[in-house]
Amino acid sequence: MSRFIRTWNRTSLIKRIMIGVLFGIVLGLVVPKFTVIGLLGSLFVGGLKAVAPLLVFALVANALSQTREGQKSNMKTVVGLYLLGTFAAALMAVIVNYIFPLKLVLKKAETGELSPPQGVAEVFQSLLLNLVDNPVNALATANYIGVLFWAVIFGFAMRTASPNTKDLLHTLAEVTSQVVSWIINLAPFGIMGLVFTTISENGLGILADYGMLLAVLVGTMFFIALVINPLIAFVMMRKNPYPLVFRCLKESGVTAFFTRSSAANIPVNMKLCESLGLDPDTYSISIPLGATINMAGAAVTINVLTMAAVNTLGIEVDFATAFLLSIVAAVSACGASGVAGGSLLLIPVACSLFGISNDLAMQVVGVGFIIGVLQDSFETALNSSTDVLFTAVAEKSVWGKKNK
């Protein structure tokens, strides 16, 4: 047994995760009623989500408390790349609609108690109110906008604190990171439980009726990940971006695919940034920020489903209006929650541009929940892996300028 444990620990996390996926599929098909296996997935994701807000607060506050006035940072470049990437993804989703126009069979769908925003103004209002949420409540409810805001406030305030106080904050960040690393090591078992639940409850054929819609969504996300993002990276770095792109997809995208939460994947991205040799003063802030505002996958989901609803209702859309939709989708996506299904409730915002009633828009949301098993997984993989990619691109572009 001890030999098996040593071999298991020496095996890379990606390989262990794939073993967990395989076992999850087999067990989901063979013993679908053995629900205790699914509990492993709930415990894994629950553990990550529980500690992730504290991790974000500790890392950001610690990073800012250690900065000095006049210290150089790549954050402006990173944020610019986040916004550019999200808008480019939204625009590409609109272009794809002209190539592969989709239509939906809108039926009344059970979506639970949902409260979508009524417009872009409400999205902004919600963002502003979340900024000033009680910091303890923000941590307890995983309000990452609020957590980030208060972490920045406390981080800047701590710059004038004594070295001993800063050391305490640094220790808190290290201890929290260690706890998260322990949880991450349990990922193969947790992901086995997640896959088991998906297969046992839905079977392998649940997505057959929505195959074309899912294919367009996933295909667009792959195009963003393998063409648009590398193009942006090449323009910034002036060298082949694909080794970096593939590494981000492999080490960040795979785990994000299964956890379906950008927030829960923050620790994985932090470790990847460290292994890439990036500046911790930048990535300790950019990665938590990216989990909140870098939402290319969400923008794709919002636009593809919205344009499918528009096509279904026979509404004519010129490119200027579609371009405006891309802006709205990009802004709305930045307000999407960093948890599973966070982008779907923003679809009514985009639908409102075309006068589509909230009732019909919610039926589109219902379709989104039906295909959400895979849609949300691919969306999160794109979002989370791009956080690391653009953080690295921003830093490597600076290196390129220095070497000229």
N, C-alpha and C positions, 0 to 999 in steps of 0.2 A: 504493500500500500504506500509506504513512504517513497518508494522508487517512482510509483505512478504520480504522486503529488509533485515530486521534483521535476519530472518530465512535463507535467501539466504547467507548472510555474515557468519553465523555460520556454514553453511554446508562446509565440506572439499572441497578443490579445486578439488580433483580427482572425487568426486561425481558430482560436478558442471560441470566438463569437460564431463563426461559421459552423463549428461543431454543435453549438447550442441551437442554431437555426435548424440544422438537420434533425436533431433530436426533437425539437419542438414540432416540426412538420409531421414526423413519424408518429409521435405520441398523440398529436391532435387528430390524426386519422384512425389510429388503432384504439386509443382509450379516451374518446372525447368527453366522457362524463367524469373523468378523474380530475375534477376542477382544482384540487390542491396544487397541481402543477402550475396552473394559471396564477395562483397566489404569489408565486416567486416573481412573476413579472410585475405585479402590483406593488410588491414590497420594494423591488429594485427601483422602479420609477418614482415611487413615493419617497424613498430615501434620498434620491438625487434632488427631487423637487423641494424636499424639506430643507436641505442644507444649502442649495444653490443660492437663495437670496442672501443668506449670511455670507457666503463665499464672495458674491459680487460686492457686497458692502465692504467687507474686510479688504479685499484686493484693491478696489478703487481708492478707498480712503487711505490705505497704506501707501499706494503708489503716489498719490497726490501729496501726502504729508512729507514724502522724501524729496519732492522736487524743489528746485531753487529758482528764483526769479531769473529770467533770461535763459533758462535751460531749453535747448532745442528739442522739438517734438515733431512727430509726423502726423499728429492727430488731424490737422486741417486736411491733409492729403487723404487720410483714411476716410474721414467723413465724406469728403467729396467723391471718393470712389464708391462708398456705400450708396449715396444718392444717385450717382450716375448709373451704377449697376442695376438698381431697383427700377429706375425709369426706363432703361434700355430693355429690361425684361418685360415691363408692361407694354412697351411699344412693339416688341417682337411678338407678343401674344396677339395683339391686334392684327399685325401683318399676317400671322399664321391663319387667322380667321378668314382672310380673303383667299387664302390658298386652300384651306380645308374648312369650308363653312359647315358648322354643326347645327343640329336642331335637337330639341329635347321633347320628350313626352312628359308634359307637366301634369303630375297628379298630386293630390293632397298627400303630403308626407308628414310623418310623425317626427318632429324634431325636438320635442321636449319644451321646456320653458326657455325661450330665447328672447333676447331683448336687443335687436340690432340697432345701431345708430341710425338716425333719420336723415343725416346729411353730413357733408364734410365739416360744416361748422360745429356739429355735435362731436365729431371726432377730435377736432382741435380743443373744444371745451373739455372733453374728457381727459385729453392729454395734459392740459394745464391743471385741472383739478387733481389728477394723479400725481403731478409734480409736488404738490404741497400736502400730500396725504401724511397723516401721522407716521413718523418713521418706524415706530414699533408695529403699527398696523400694516405698513408697507412690507415689512419683513414677514409678518405673519400670513399675509394674503398673497405673497409673491407678486406684489405690484412693482415690477422691475423699473418702470419709469420713476416711481417714487424712491425706490432703493438707490438708483443711480444718482438722482438729484441730491438726496441727503448724504450719500457717500462723497459726492463732490464738495458739498458744503462743509462737512466734517473734515474731509481731507485737506482743504485749503486752510481751515481754521487750525488744524493740527500742525501746520508748517511752523508756527511760532511756539509750539509746545517744547517741553524739555526733552532731551535725548532719551531719558528713561521712559517717558510716556510714548514716544515714537517707537521705542523697542517693544513696548507692550502691544501696540497695534500691529507691529511687524510679526510678533509671535502669534497673535490671534490669526493673522492671515496664513501663516505657515501651518498652524494646527488645523485650521479649517481645511486647508488644501490636503493635508494628510488624511483627514477623515474622508474626504471625497475620493482620494486615491484608493482607499480601502473599499469603498462602495463600487468604484469602477472595476476593480478586480473581480467583483461578483457579476459583472456584465454578462458573461456567457450563460449563467443560470437564470438571470433575470430575463434576458432576451429569449431564452428557451421558453419561459413562461408566457411572454408576450406573443410569441409565434403560436404556441399551443392554443392560447385563447382565441386568436384570430381564426385559426384553422378549425378548431372544434365548434365555434359558434357560427361560422359563415361557410365553411367548406371551401373547396378550391374553385368552384364555379360561380360564386356569388357575383363576380364582376362581368360575367359574360354579356349581360344585357347592356352594359355601358362600356363595352370594349373600345369603340371608336373614340368616345369622349376621353376615356382614360389614356388611350394611345396618343391623342393630340396633346393632352396635358403633359404627360411624361416626356413625349418627344420634344416638346417646346423647352422643357426644363433641361433635357440633355443638350439641346442646341445652345442654350444659355451657358451651361457648364463647360461645354467642349468647344464652342466657337466664340460667343460674345465675350465671356469673361477672359479667355486667353487673348483675344484681340485687344481688350483694354489693357491687360497685363503687358502685352508686347509693346504697345505704344508707350507705356510708362517705363519699362525696363530696357527696351531695345535688344532683347535676346529671347531665345526660345523659352516660352512660359510653360510648356507642357509637363516637364518633370515636376515643377512646383504644383501645377494644377492637379496632376494625377496623385501626387502625394497627399494633397489636401482632401481629395475625394476619398482616397483609400483610408486615411487615418482619422478623418473627421466625419466625412459623409456616411461611412458605413455605420458607425455607432449612432449618429443622428437619425439615420433611416429607421432604426429599430426603437430608439427612445421616443421619437416623434416630438421632441421638445428642444428648441434651440437653447433654452435656459438650462436644461439638464445636461446639455452637451458642452457647456462652458468649460468644465474642468478638462475635458478631452482636448479642447482647442488650446487651452492654456499650456498644457503639456506639449502639444505639437509646436506651438510657437517657441517654447523653450528649446526643443530639440532642433528647431530651425535656426537657433542662435539669434533670435530677434530681440530687440530692446524691451526689457520687462516694463520700463516706464511707459511704453506705448501700448503693448499688448494687454497689460493688466487693466487698461481702460478701454481699449478698442474692442476687445472680445466681448465683455459684458454689454457694451454699447451696441455692438453689431447684433447681438441676440435680441435687441429691442427694435432697431431701426433698419437693419440690413435685411430686407425681406423680398428678394427677387422672386422666390418661389411663390410667395403670397400674392405678389402683383400678377404673376402668370395665372394663378388660380382665379383671381377676381376677374380678370379680363376675359379669359377663355369662357368661363361660365356666363358672364354677363353678355358677351357677344352671342353665345349660343341661345340665350333667352331672347335677345333682340331678333335673331334670325327666325326663331320659332314664331314670334309674334308678327313677322313680316315688316318690321320697322327698317326703313332705309337709313343707312348711316354713311355720311361722307367722311373722307379721311380727316378733315379738320376736326369733326366731332370725335372721331376715333382717337385723334391725337390728344384732345382734351380729356378723353376717358383715361388715356395713359397717365396723364398728370394726376388726375383724381385717384387712380388706382395706386400710383406710387406713393402719394401722400397718405392715402388710407392704409396701405400696407405697412407704413412706418408705425401706425397705431395698432397693428395686429398684435395679439397676445403671443408671447413666445412659448405657448403650450399647444398640444394637439388640437387641431381644428380651429385655431385662432383666426385664420383668414376668412373662413366661410361667412361669419356674421357681418363682414364688411361688404359682401356682395350687394345687399340692398342699397348701399350708398351709391355704388356705381350704376345700378339699375335705375335709380331715381333720376339720373341724367336723361333718360329716354322716356320718362313718364310711366315707367312700369310700376304697377301697384305693389304695395308691400306684400299683399297676399301672394301674388305671383312670384315676387322675388324670394319669398320664404319657401316656395316650392322648389325654386332653383337651389336654395340652401339645402333643402332636403335631399336633392340629387347629390349635392356635394358630400353630404354625410354618408350616403350609400357607397360612393366610391372612395370615401375618406381613408379606408384601410390602406390603400396604396398611394393615393394622391397626397395625403398629408405626410407620408413617409418620404416620398421623393422630394416634396416641397421643403421639408426640414433639412434633408441631406444637402440640397442646393444652398439653402440659406446659411446653414452652419459652416459648411466647408468654405463658402465664399468669405465668411468673416476672417478666417485665417489667410486666405489667398490675398485679399485686398490689404490686410495688415502687412503681410510680407512684401507685396508689390510696392506699397508706399515706402517702405524702408529701403528696399533694393533699388528703387528708382533714385533715391537720394545717394546711395552708394555709386550708382552709375554716373551721376552728375559730378561727384567728387573725383572720379577716376578720369574724367575728360581733361 
